[in-house]
Amino acid sequence: MSTAAQDTGAPDTGAPRAHCTVDADGRTTFRVALRPAGRPRLALVPRPKKNAPQQPTRLLDLEPHGDDGDLRAVLEPLPALAEGRWDAYLMREPDAVRERLRPGLRDLRALVDGSLREWPSPVAVRVPYATKDGFLAVRAWLRPAHAEAGRLDLADGAMTVHARLHGAELSDDATALLRLRSDRGTTRSFPLRTDGSGFSFTAPFGELTGGASGDQLWDVFLRPAAGAPPVRIGRLLDDMADRKTVCVYPALTVGEAAVRPYYTVDNDLAVEVTAVH
């Protein structure tokens, strides 16, 4: 969404509130209305991820700034946050119990047009957002390269994806790749139409449904060069932390299946194939 400032409208739980602003360089500034006492800090705590090492908490000093009485903490672009979700807490003293922070105003205007500029490798993205239970968190992505999806057209039983590669270069033998999630050895490749770092491809859905039985999920990748690691195609470079329930595409009936592209909980592009009974 492209609003200048976002608020959750969540009920007041008594938890302190933090406003935040993100600039074009990826710097995030948090402001908390708190009288300076002791050594208050803002803590970004990573949520545990299955089969992944636990990341350390990122601690930011809250310091007086300006004449409004707020304390400010700055999350610099580097070092980058590990990919995942980071919950925001207030620590009034170094050894104090952590308190969850509620989101105040979130000025994310600098993120709205992120897809229009070049992103170097590694592609590091952060989007502050409000959790479902009304607290402040930061969604972070960190990838060696990223293919940012743009317009997606559905017609004639096929999907045409327009995207742009960041953090790597397209070669003449680059291809799009759809990989069956339940069996990564099953893939479908599609040729690209390229224009600099931009590209598009068309995937006929019949190639995903032919001879298959049951429901399937296909993840969408770009292979920038023969033998290169595949790069996920998704939508990360704007102000939307969770796209799955916002960008909803219609299903197309292809043979005896309903086929629908969608964005995953990680904002990556995928295709769902559902058998029609």
Buried (B, 14 or more C-beta within 10 A) or exposed (E): EEEEEBBBEBEEEEBBBBBBBBEEEBBBBBBBEBEEEEBBBBBBBBEEEEEEEEBEBBBBEBEEBEEEEBBBBBBEEEEBBBBBBBBBBBBBEEEBEBBBBBBBBBBBBBBBEBBEEEBEEBBBBBBBBBBEEBBBBBBBBBBEBBBBBEEBEBEEBBBBBBBBBBBBEBBEEBBBBBBBEEEEEBBBBBEBEBEEBBBBBBBBBEBBBEEBEEEBBBBBBBBBBEEBEBBBBBBBBBBBBBBBEEBEBEBBEBBEBBBBBBBBEBBBBBBBBBBEE
